[in-house]
Amino acid sequence: MMKLPLAFERYRTDIDAELRTVLAERDSPMYDMLRYHLGWIDEKGNAVQGAAGKAMRPILCLLVHETVAGDYRKALPAAAAIELVHNFSLIHDDIQDDDRERHHRPTVWSIWGKPQAINAGTAMRVMASLAMLRLAGHGAPAEKLLQAQRLLDESCLRLIEGQYLDISFESRLDVRVDDYLAMIERKTASLIACSTEMGALLGSEDQKIRHAFREYGRNLGLAFQIRDDLLGIWGDPVRTGKPVGSDIRRKKKSFPVVYGLEYTKREANAALKDIYCAEVIDDQGLSTALDVLHDVRAEAYTQQMVEQYRDLALAQLANINLSPWSRQNLEETADFVAGREY
Amino acid sequence: MMKLPLAFERYRTDIDAELRTVLAERDSPMYDMLRYHLGWIDEKGNAVQGAAGKAMRPILCLLVHETVAGDYRKALPAAAAIELVHNFSLIHDDIQDDDRERHHRPTVWSIWGKPQAINAGTAMRVMASLAMLRLAGHGAPAEKLLQAQRLLDESCLRLIEGQYLDISFESRLDVRVDDYLAMIERKTASLIACSTEMGALLGSEDQKIRHAFREYGRNLGLAFQIRDDLLGIWGDPVRTGKPVGSDIRRKKKSFPVVYGLEYTKREANAALKDIYCAEVIDDQGLSTALDVLHDVRAEAYTQQMVEQYRDLALAQLANINLSPWSRQNLEETADFVAGREY
C-alpha cells in the first residue's frame, strides 16, 4: 500500500487556512454549496471534518516553491487558487457526467439541483481569481503576478478544452490512444503542470528550472490520469468510491478502453464495439468488456503506461539541483501517483 | 420608438475588433460555441452578420472612460472583458432556464447539449480574465490593473449570487418587492454598475467621480431589469424574441408578478397564488394572471418604477462636470434603457 509523501501533511493546515480566508465573509447562502463541496460543512450547514480531498495540486505548488525559494508561504494564495480551480472543475464535471456521488458524499447538484450547481462551480472559479490577487499582499511584484494569473487562466482554459474533448469522445468509437493522450494532457495534466510551474515561477527567475518543474508536473499529471482510469475499472469500490467497472458503464473512453478498441482484433474488437454502441451497458456487456480487456492484458499495459510517465517525471528531476528533502518528497509524490489505490 | 444613443454606434467596431483579438488563435472546436454565441458564425461555422447583441455594457464603459479621460481606447480590454462576462452569464442562464431560443437564434445548449454549453460558458468567463490582462499592454499601471480585476471579479460574483437568488425565487411565493430588488441589484445592476465604474476607475483618480458613475450605472441597471420584466410580459414578441407572457409561463418572479403577489388582496391574491402553485401555467392561468395584473395596473406601476430608477441615474450626472456630448449620450442612454422595446 502506497503511503502519502511527507509533504502532503506538512502544508495542509496552511492551505486550509488560506482557503477559509478566501471564502470568509461571503454570506450569501450560495457559498454554502462551495463550503459543502470543499468538505467543511454538511448539506444542512453543520461543520464536518475529514471530508476534504488530497489537495495534491496545492501541495505540489508549495513543495516546488519551497524547493526553489525556501519559504513556501508566499505561494499560498496561488496554491489556494489552483485548488479552487480544481474544485470548480469537479462540481461542473459531476453535473456533466450525471454523477450523484463523489468521495462517498452526494454531489452538489444532487442536493441543490443542476442550475444552482452550475452557479456554485462558476463562483468557485471566480473565487480562484480573487484568491490569486492575494499574492500582491505577499510581496509578489506586479509583473510576476500578471504572469501567474496568465498561467492559471491559460491552464484552466486547457482544462476546459480537455473536458470538452472528453465529453465529445463519449459518442465516438474511433478515439485512438493519441487522441486520448491529447485529451488528458488538457483535462488533467494542464492543471498539475500549472501547479508545479507556478511554484517555480513565483520563486525563481530561472527558465530552465521553471521548464523542468512544468514537465515534471505534466508527466505526473498524465500518470495520475491513466492510474485514475485503471482504478475506474479495476479499483476497489470501497476505496475509490466508485462501483466496479463504473467507467465502462458510463462509456468513458478511458485509457484501457481506448487501448482495447485500438489494439484488439476481429471478434474481440467487434464485441467491444457492439457493447459501446448499445444504448446502455448492462451486466452482461460489462462482463464481456472486462473479459476482452483481460485477454489483451489491458490492466498490465495501462500500469506500464502509468509508470512510463512517472519515470519521465522523475527524469526531469535530474536536471535540477535538489536538497535531499525535496528530492525525497518529489520522488515519493511520483511513486504515490503511480501506485495509489484511491 | 426609442432611438439608440449615438455612442452605441461610435464604439462598436473597436469593441468587436477587441473581442475578436481576444478569441483569435483559439483553435479547439470548443471556441466555435463561443463564436456562435457572440453572433459571429452559424452552427456550422460559417461567418454570419448582424446577430450580435446591443453591447450596452462595453459601450457604457467606453462612454464613461471617454468622458473622464478623453481617449476611450485604453479601456477597450476592460470593455471586452465585461462583454465576455455578460455573455458567459447568458450561456449559463439559458441552460438554467431551459431556454431554447435567444434573440431568435437557438441557444448554445440547444445545439451542443448542456454539458458542452457549461464548458462554453465557463470558457467565456476565463476569456474575460485573459482579456483584462491586455490592459497591461495599454499602459495601465499594475496597481490600477489589480483594482480593475478585483472590480470585475467581485461584480461577477454578485451577478452569480443574483442568479442564485433568481432561481431560488422560482419555488417561493413569499418573494416581496424588497427581495426582488436585492436580487436584481446583484443579477443585473452589478455588472452594469461595474461597466460605468470601470470606465471611471481606469481614467480618473477622483473617488467622487468613480462613485457617481457607479451609482449612475447601478440605477440604470435596476431600470434596465425592471423594463426587461415589463417586456417579458407585455412586450411585442416579434421585437423581444419571447412569446407573450413568457415570464409568467416560466413562473419567473419578475417585478410585475412580485408586485401583484404583494399588493393584490383577497380573491385576486388567492387566484394569483393558485396559478403559481400549479405544476404548469396553462393558457387559462396565463389569461387570469394577466387580468389580475391588469386590475392592479401593474404595467403602469412597473413603468413608474423603471422611470424612478432612470431619474435616480440621471440625478447622479448632476454631480459630474460633463461636456455637452457626454451629457447628451449619458442621458440618451438612460432614456433608451427606460423606453426600449427590445
Interface residues (C-beta under 8 A of the other chain):
Chain A: R26 S28 P29 M30 F88 H92 I95 Q96 D97 K114 P115 Q116 I118 N119 G121 T122 A123 R125 V126 M127 S129 L130 L133 A136 A142 E143 L145 L146 Q149 R150 D153 E154 C156 L157 I160 E161 Q163 Y164 L165 I167 S168
Chain B: R26 S28 P29 M30 F88 H92 I95 Q96 D97 K114 P115 Q116 I118 N119 G121 T122 A123 R125 V126 M127 S129 L130 L133 A136 A142 E143 L145 L146 Q149 R150 D153 E154 C156 L157 I160 E161 Q163 Y164 L165 I167 S168
